[in-house]
Amino acid sequence: MLRNVSINYILIVAFIIFFQLSALGQENKSTTLKLDLEKSIDMALKSSENFQIQDNEVKRNKYKYNIERSEILPQINGELGWSNNFEYPDVPAAAHTKDYDAYSGVAISQKIFTFGKVYSTIKAAKDAIEVSKHDKETLRQKIIYDTKLAYYTAYLAKRTLEIAEDSYQNALKNKEILQKRSFTGRVSKHDNIKISADLAARKPTVNNARTSYYSAIETLKVILGVEQNKKLELTEGFSDQHFSFERDSMALALYNNQPAIKSLAKTIFEKESLVNSKKAAYYPEVSAFASWSHKGNSNNSYMGKNSLDDYGIAGLKVDIPFWTGGKTNAELEQARIDKKNAELRYQQGKEDYLLELDKALNEYKGYVETLESNQEAVRLAEKAFELSQEIFQSGQISVTDLNDSELKLTNEKLNKEITLFNISITLAKIERLTLIR
């Protein structure tokens, strides 16, 4: 009986341990987030407060447009009132005043002709919506580029750490080769000290690379809005597609697709509409109006139909701005300056973006050419290191020569990864400028 109880107890404990380990495994699995570029960009856009603010700016401009558009529609107002004249002087002017007044009515006004003032304001508000949409797209492209930059930076840090760890492993293998040679008695004390020093020198490099990797990952987490306790696994490497760009066609794509340039161009139309609106302020404004009211007075607080009468009025009104103290002219000149500045910003923007594109295209071409040299250098360095290890076993080269060969291989690998990083970032910049993917 006691034996059965012990077996049952052991089984229960084993089940609990198995359940806890399974739960821990599931927890560890759930805290690892696998990321490629597309998923990273989607997360960055959703977590960006600036992008949400810009989206609200588009909505705000739409409401502003509705406000301006309401000026062309009839304005209808109703009123209702009751008052008690509890005190008034006993003078001839107040001879017909009674204790209570009551009134109700409706007033309608409609602008008929404003010499384009209302139309121009509405058009400016509509152009402002388009400007804010282009600004939103500009911000979206910037977030995409910044996310790619952070992602590729983290991946470069990861590759740097892996190369540093490989270098450390190569140093360990070199020490093993030296230890095998020591059995024959052909190893000096100096070689043993030298190779141990080389091995020790690689540890800080690995530690620094690991620190840089963790720092880059934390930066990426902030951009993506990921919790700090979440582990990230980067599943996409550097871009392995290389393109041949034709400068004129890319420049044309820049002018046609770049939302920032579209925004600058649309701003000119917005400012021009505002200029037309200020010009129209010099001219009269014609509007129609009509009102109907039901009002009367009585010495009793309650007034029946006999105490209230109907009143109606309709007509046209012309407002003529004879003199505004220079305000109208000042506002017009200010609007003209705003338009001129918009034109200057448009020209400056096109020049700046074209210069940025030219630099990116030249850099991309140079990096692609460099990559070919990097790949050949890595291939030769790997071959040289393998050969160095072989002849080191027979004592034909020194520890210093072997170490130099290994460092040469490590440096060439790093140079290749840096070139791949530069290619990927430059390609992302070209995509941001031209929106060609």
C-alpha positions as CSV (number, residue, x, y, z in Angstrom):
1,M,0.0,0.0,0.0
2,L,2.8,2.4,1.0
3,R,4.6,1.5,-2.2
4,N,1.6,2.4,-4.3
5,V,1.3,5.8,-2.6
6,S,4.9,6.5,-3.3
7,I,4.5,5.7,-6.9
8,N,1.4,7.8,-7.2
9,Y,3.2,10.7,-5.5
10,I,6.2,10.4,-7.9
11,L,3.9,10.4,-10.9
12,I,2.0,13.5,-9.6
13,V,5.3,15.4,-9.0
14,A,6.6,14.3,-12.5
15,F,3.3,15.5,-14.1
16,I,3.6,18.9,-12.3
17,I,7.2,19.3,-13.4
18,F,6.4,18.4,-17.0
19,F,3.4,20.8,-17.0
20,Q,5.6,23.7,-15.6
21,L,8.4,23.0,-18.2
22,S,5.8,22.9,-21.0
23,A,4.3,26.1,-19.8
24,L,7.7,27.7,-19.5
25,G,8.6,26.5,-23.0
26,Q,5.3,28.0,-24.4
27,E,6.1,31.3,-22.5
28,N,9.5,31.5,-24.0
29,K,8.1,30.8,-27.4
30,S,5.5,33.4,-27.0
31,T,8.0,36.1,-26.0
32,T,10.0,35.7,-29.2
33,L,8.7,37.8,-32.0
34,K,9.8,36.9,-35.5
35,L,10.2,39.9,-37.7
36,D,10.7,40.6,-41.4
37,L,10.8,44.1,-43.0
38,E,7.1,44.1,-44.0
39,K,5.9,43.2,-40.5
40,S,8.3,45.7,-39.0
41,I,7.0,48.5,-41.2
42,D,3.4,47.7,-40.4
43,M,4.1,47.7,-36.7
44,A,6.1,51.0,-36.9
45,L,3.2,52.7,-38.7
46,K,0.7,51.6,-36.2
47,S,2.8,52.7,-33.2
48,S,3.9,56.0,-34.6
49,E,2.2,58.9,-32.8
50,N,3.4,61.4,-35.4
51,F,1.6,59.3,-38.1
52,Q,-1.6,59.4,-36.1
53,I,-1.3,63.2,-35.6
54,Q,-0.8,63.7,-39.3
55,D,-3.9,61.5,-40.0
56,N,-5.8,63.8,-37.6
57,E,-4.5,66.8,-39.5
58,V,-6.1,65.4,-42.7
59,K,-9.4,65.0,-40.9
60,R,-9.1,68.5,-39.4
61,N,-8.6,70.1,-42.8
62,K,-11.7,68.2,-44.1
63,Y,-13.7,69.8,-41.3
64,K,-12.2,73.2,-42.1
65,Y,-13.3,72.7,-45.8
66,N,-16.9,71.9,-44.5
67,I,-16.8,75.2,-42.6
68,E,-15.8,77.2,-45.6
69,R,-18.3,75.4,-47.8
70,S,-21.1,76.3,-45.5
71,E,-20.7,80.0,-46.6
72,I,-22.4,79.2,-49.9
73,L,-25.4,77.6,-48.2
74,P,-28.4,79.5,-46.7
75,Q,-28.0,80.5,-43.1
76,I,-31.2,79.9,-41.1
77,N,-31.6,81.1,-37.5
78,G,-34.6,80.9,-35.2
79,E,-35.3,83.0,-32.1
80,L,-37.8,82.8,-29.2
81,G,-38.1,85.2,-26.3
82,W,-40.2,86.5,-23.4
83,S,-39.4,89.5,-21.2
84,N,-40.9,91.3,-18.2
85,N,-40.7,95.1,-18.2
86,F,-40.8,95.3,-14.5
87,E,-39.6,98.9,-14.3
88,Y,-39.9,101.7,-16.8
89,P,-40.3,105.5,-16.4
90,D,-43.6,107.3,-16.6
91,V,-42.8,109.4,-19.6
92,P,-44.5,110.0,-22.9
93,A,-41.9,107.8,-24.7
94,A,-42.9,104.8,-22.7
95,A,-46.7,105.5,-22.8
96,H,-47.3,102.4,-24.9
97,T,-45.0,100.1,-23.0
98,K,-46.6,97.2,-21.4
99,D,-45.5,94.8,-18.7
100,Y,-44.6,91.8,-20.9
101,D,-43.1,91.2,-24.4
102,A,-43.0,88.0,-26.3
103,Y,-41.6,87.1,-29.7
104,S,-40.6,84.2,-32.0
105,G,-39.4,84.1,-35.5
106,V,-37.1,82.8,-38.3
107,A,-34.4,84.6,-40.2
108,I,-32.8,83.4,-43.5
109,S,-29.8,84.9,-45.2
110,Q,-28.1,83.8,-48.5
111,K,-24.9,85.2,-50.1
112,I,-25.6,85.8,-53.7
113,F,-22.4,87.3,-55.1
114,T,-19.0,87.9,-53.5
115,F,-16.7,88.4,-56.6
116,G,-15.1,85.0,-55.9
117,K,-14.2,85.6,-52.3
118,V,-16.2,82.6,-50.9
119,Y,-15.3,80.3,-53.9
120,S,-11.6,81.1,-53.5
121,T,-11.6,80.4,-49.8
122,I,-13.4,77.0,-50.4
123,K,-10.9,76.1,-53.1
124,A,-8.0,77.0,-50.7
125,A,-9.5,74.7,-48.0
126,K,-9.9,71.9,-50.6
127,D,-6.2,72.3,-51.7
128,A,-5.2,72.2,-48.0
129,I,-6.8,68.8,-47.7
130,E,-4.6,67.5,-50.6
131,V,-1.5,69.1,-49.0
132,S,-2.2,67.4,-45.7
133,K,-2.7,64.0,-47.6
134,H,0.7,64.4,-49.4
135,D,2.3,65.4,-46.0
136,K,0.8,62.2,-44.5
137,E,2.3,60.1,-47.3
138,T,5.6,61.9,-46.9
139,L,5.7,61.0,-43.2
140,R,4.7,57.5,-44.1
141,Q,7.6,57.1,-46.4
142,K,9.9,58.5,-43.8
143,I,8.7,56.0,-41.2
144,I,9.2,53.2,-43.6
145,Y,12.8,54.4,-44.3
146,D,13.6,54.9,-40.6
147,T,12.2,51.4,-39.9
148,K,14.4,49.9,-42.6
149,L,17.4,51.8,-41.2
150,A,16.8,50.5,-37.7
151,Y,16.1,47.0,-38.9
152,Y,19.2,46.8,-41.1
153,T,21.3,48.4,-38.3
154,A,20.2,45.7,-35.9
155,Y,20.9,43.0,-38.6
156,L,24.3,44.4,-39.2
157,A,25.0,44.3,-35.5
158,K,23.8,40.7,-35.4
159,R,26.1,39.8,-38.3
160,T,29.0,41.6,-36.7
161,L,28.5,39.6,-33.5
162,E,28.4,36.4,-35.4
163,I,31.6,37.3,-37.3
164,A,33.3,38.2,-34.0
165,E,32.2,34.9,-32.4
166,D,33.5,33.0,-35.5
167,S,36.8,34.9,-35.1
168,Y,37.0,33.7,-31.5
169,Q,36.3,30.2,-32.6
170,N,39.0,30.4,-35.2
171,A,41.4,31.5,-32.5
172,L,40.4,28.5,-30.4
173,K,41.2,26.2,-33.3
174,N,44.5,27.9,-33.8
175,K,45.4,27.2,-30.2
176,E,44.3,23.6,-30.6
177,I,46.7,23.3,-33.5
178,L,49.5,24.8,-31.5
179,Q,48.8,22.3,-28.6
180,K,49.0,19.4,-31.1
181,R,52.3,20.8,-32.3
182,S,53.6,21.0,-28.7
183,F,53.5,17.2,-28.4
184,T,56.4,17.1,-30.9
185,G,58.3,19.7,-28.8
186,R,58.5,22.3,-31.7
187,V,56.6,25.1,-29.9
188,S,58.3,27.9,-28.1
189,K,57.1,29.5,-24.9
190,H,56.7,32.7,-26.8
191,D,54.2,31.1,-29.3
192,N,52.1,29.8,-26.4
193,I,51.9,33.2,-24.8
194,K,51.3,34.9,-28.1
195,I,48.4,32.7,-29.1
196,S,46.8,33.0,-25.7
197,A,47.1,36.8,-25.9
198,D,45.5,36.7,-29.3
199,L,42.6,34.6,-27.9
200,A,42.1,36.9,-25.0
201,A,42.1,40.0,-27.2
202,R,39.1,38.7,-29.1
203,K,36.9,38.5,-26.0
204,P,36.4,42.3,-25.7
205,T,35.6,42.4,-29.4
206,V,32.9,39.8,-28.9
207,N,31.5,41.6,-25.8
208,N,31.4,44.9,-27.6
209,A,29.7,43.4,-30.6
210,R,27.1,41.8,-28.3
211,T,26.5,45.2,-26.6
212,S,26.1,46.9,-29.9
213,Y,23.6,44.3,-31.0
214,Y,21.5,44.6,-27.8
215,S,21.5,48.4,-28.2
216,A,20.4,48.2,-31.8
217,I,17.6,45.7,-30.9
218,E,16.4,48.0,-28.1
219,T,16.2,50.9,-30.6
220,L,14.2,48.8,-33.0
221,K,11.8,47.8,-30.2
222,V,11.1,51.5,-29.5
223,I,10.4,52.2,-33.1
224,L,8.1,49.2,-33.4
225,G,6.4,49.8,-30.1
226,V,7.4,46.4,-28.7
227,E,7.7,45.6,-25.0
228,Q,11.2,45.5,-23.6
229,N,10.8,41.9,-22.4
230,K,10.0,40.7,-25.9
231,K,12.8,38.9,-27.8
232,L,13.2,39.8,-31.5
233,E,14.3,37.4,-34.2
234,L,15.2,39.1,-37.4
235,T,14.3,36.7,-40.2
236,E,15.2,38.9,-43.2
237,G,18.7,39.8,-44.2
238,F,20.2,42.5,-46.4
239,S,18.8,43.0,-49.9
240,D,20.3,40.6,-52.4
241,Q,18.8,42.2,-55.4
242,H,20.9,44.7,-57.4
243,F,19.4,47.0,-60.0
244,S,20.7,49.2,-62.8
245,F,19.0,52.6,-62.5
246,E,18.6,55.1,-65.4
247,R,19.1,58.6,-64.0
248,D,16.6,60.5,-66.2
249,S,13.8,58.0,-65.6
250,M,14.5,58.0,-61.9
251,A,14.4,61.8,-61.8
252,L,11.1,61.7,-63.7
253,A,9.7,59.3,-61.1
254,L,10.9,61.6,-58.4
255,Y,9.0,64.6,-59.7
256,N,5.9,62.5,-60.4
257,N,5.8,60.3,-57.3
258,Q,7.5,62.1,-54.4
259,P,4.7,63.2,-52.1
260,A,6.8,66.0,-50.5
261,I,7.2,67.6,-54.0
262,K,3.4,67.2,-54.6
263,S,2.7,68.9,-51.4
264,L,4.9,71.8,-52.2
265,A,3.3,72.1,-55.6
266,K,-0.3,72.0,-54.2
267,T,0.6,74.6,-51.6
268,I,1.2,77.1,-54.4
269,F,-2.4,76.6,-55.6
270,E,-3.7,76.9,-52.0
271,K,-1.8,80.2,-51.6
272,E,-3.0,81.4,-55.0
273,S,-6.6,80.8,-54.0
274,L,-6.0,82.8,-50.8
275,V,-4.6,85.7,-52.9
276,N,-7.8,85.7,-55.0
277,S,-9.9,85.6,-51.8
278,K,-8.1,88.7,-50.5
279,K,-8.5,90.5,-53.8
280,A,-12.2,89.9,-53.7
281,A,-12.3,91.7,-50.3
282,Y,-12.0,95.0,-52.3
283,Y,-15.4,94.4,-53.9
284,P,-19.0,94.5,-52.6
285,E,-20.8,91.5,-51.2
286,V,-24.4,91.0,-52.2
287,S,-26.7,88.9,-50.1
288,A,-30.4,88.3,-49.7
289,F,-32.3,88.0,-46.5
290,A,-35.8,87.3,-45.2
291,S,-37.4,87.0,-41.8
292,W,-40.7,86.2,-40.3
293,S,-41.7,86.9,-36.7
294,H,-44.6,86.6,-34.4
295,K,-44.5,89.1,-31.5
296,G,-46.5,91.4,-29.3
297,N,-46.9,92.7,-25.7
298,S,-49.4,92.7,-22.9
299,N,-49.9,93.6,-19.3
300,N,-50.5,89.9,-18.6
301,S,-47.8,87.3,-18.3
302,Y,-49.8,85.0,-20.6
303,M,-50.4,86.4,-24.0
304,G,-53.0,84.9,-26.3
305,K,-53.4,85.2,-30.1
306,N,-55.0,88.6,-29.8
307,S,-51.8,90.1,-28.3
308,L,-49.4,88.7,-31.0
309,D,-49.0,89.9,-34.6
310,D,-47.1,88.6,-37.6
311,Y,-44.3,90.5,-39.2
312,G,-42.4,89.6,-42.3
313,I,-39.5,91.2,-44.2
314,A,-37.4,90.4,-47.3
315,G,-34.7,92.2,-49.2
316,L,-31.2,92.5,-50.6
317,K,-28.1,93.8,-48.8
318,V,-25.0,95.1,-50.4
319,D,-21.9,95.5,-48.2
320,I,-19.3,97.9,-49.7
321,P,-15.9,98.1,-48.1
322,F,-15.1,101.8,-48.6
323,W,-12.2,102.1,-46.0
324,T,-10.6,99.5,-43.8
325,G,-7.6,101.4,-42.6
326,G,-5.2,99.6,-44.9
327,K,-6.2,96.1,-43.5
328,T,-7.4,94.8,-46.8
329,N,-4.2,95.8,-48.7
330,A,-2.0,94.4,-46.0
331,E,-3.7,91.1,-46.0
332,L,-3.5,90.9,-49.8
333,E,0.3,91.7,-49.8
334,Q,0.8,89.1,-47.1
335,A,-1.0,86.5,-49.2
336,R,1.1,87.4,-52.2
337,I,4.3,86.9,-50.1
338,D,3.0,83.6,-48.9
339,K,2.4,82.5,-52.5
340,K,5.9,83.6,-53.6
341,N,7.5,81.8,-50.7
342,A,5.5,78.6,-51.7
343,E,6.9,78.9,-55.2
344,L,10.5,79.3,-53.8
345,R,10.1,76.3,-51.5
346,Y,8.8,74.3,-54.4
347,Q,11.9,75.1,-56.5
348,Q,14.2,74.6,-53.6
349,G,12.5,71.3,-52.7
350,K,12.8,69.9,-56.3
351,E,16.5,70.8,-56.3
352,D,17.2,69.3,-52.9
353,Y,15.4,66.1,-53.6
354,L,17.1,65.7,-57.0
355,L,20.5,66.3,-55.4
356,E,19.6,63.7,-52.8
357,L,18.6,61.2,-55.5
358,D,21.7,61.8,-57.6
359,K,23.9,61.2,-54.5
360,A,22.0,58.0,-53.7
361,L,22.2,56.7,-57.2
362,N,26.0,57.3,-57.4
363,E,26.5,55.8,-53.9
364,Y,24.4,52.7,-54.9
365,K,26.5,52.2,-58.0
366,G,29.7,52.5,-56.1
367,Y,28.6,50.1,-53.3
368,V,27.5,47.5,-55.8
369,E,31.0,47.6,-57.4
370,T,32.6,47.5,-54.0
371,L,30.5,44.4,-53.1
372,E,32.1,42.5,-56.0
373,S,35.5,43.3,-54.6
374,N,34.4,42.4,-51.1
375,Q,33.1,39.0,-52.2
376,E,36.4,38.2,-54.0
377,A,38.4,39.4,-51.0
378,V,36.4,37.2,-48.6
379,R,36.9,34.2,-51.0
380,L,40.6,34.7,-51.1
381,A,40.9,35.4,-47.4
382,E,39.1,32.2,-46.6
383,K,41.4,30.3,-48.9
384,A,44.5,32.0,-47.4
385,F,43.4,31.3,-43.8
386,E,42.7,27.6,-44.5
387,L,46.1,27.3,-46.2
388,S,47.7,29.1,-43.2
389,Q,46.3,26.7,-40.8
390,E,47.6,23.8,-42.8
391,I,51.1,25.0,-43.1
392,F,51.1,26.2,-39.4
393,Q,50.6,22.6,-38.3
394,S,54.0,21.8,-39.9
395,G,55.6,24.9,-38.4
396,Q,56.3,26.7,-41.7
397,I,54.8,30.0,-40.5
398,S,54.6,31.8,-37.2
399,V,51.7,32.4,-34.9
400,T,51.8,36.0,-35.9
401,D,51.4,35.1,-39.6
402,L,48.4,32.8,-38.7
403,N,46.8,35.5,-36.6
404,D,47.2,38.1,-39.3
405,S,45.6,35.7,-41.8
406,E,42.6,35.2,-39.5
407,L,42.2,38.9,-38.8
408,K,42.4,39.6,-42.5
409,L,39.5,37.1,-43.0
410,T,37.5,38.7,-40.2
411,N,38.0,42.2,-41.5
412,E,37.0,41.2,-45.0
413,K,33.8,39.6,-43.7
414,L,33.0,42.8,-41.8
415,N,33.7,44.9,-44.8
416,K,31.4,42.8,-46.9
417,E,28.6,43.1,-44.4
418,I,29.1,46.9,-44.1
419,T,28.8,47.1,-47.9
420,L,25.6,45.0,-47.9
421,F,24.3,47.3,-45.2
422,N,25.1,50.4,-47.3
423,I,23.5,48.9,-50.4
424,S,20.3,48.1,-48.5
425,I,20.1,51.5,-46.9
426,T,20.8,53.4,-50.2
427,L,18.2,51.3,-52.0
428,A,15.7,52.2,-49.3
429,K,16.6,55.8,-49.8
430,I,16.0,55.6,-53.5
431,E,12.7,53.9,-52.9
432,R,11.7,56.6,-50.5
433,L,12.5,59.3,-53.0
434,T,10.9,57.7,-56.1
435,L,8.4,55.3,-54.6
436,I,9.6,52.7,-57.1
437,R,10.0,49.3,-55.5
